[in-house]
């Protein structure tokens, strides 16, 4: 496997063990909408990077954003609410 990974890494490919179908189906079963007493607000961009979150940000001290990419509208909106973000993404220089 190490030899194949080395060979494929030359072409920017990575070999990984796939998740079996039963594990995926079991994970999907636990994904359910949650009801909250808080109004939902939209933060972030109008397209990718926008989120509906409960309007319960009073005690949030910071945001951790792994994998932000080139768009960080959510983090800018959080900063307007005095919530700094720690952003990281290995694909950005």
Beta strands, then each sheet from edge to edge (+ up, - down):
strand 1: 40-43
strand 2: 51-54
strand 3: 62-66
strand 4: 84-88
sheet 1: 1+ 2-
sheet 2: 3+ 4+
end
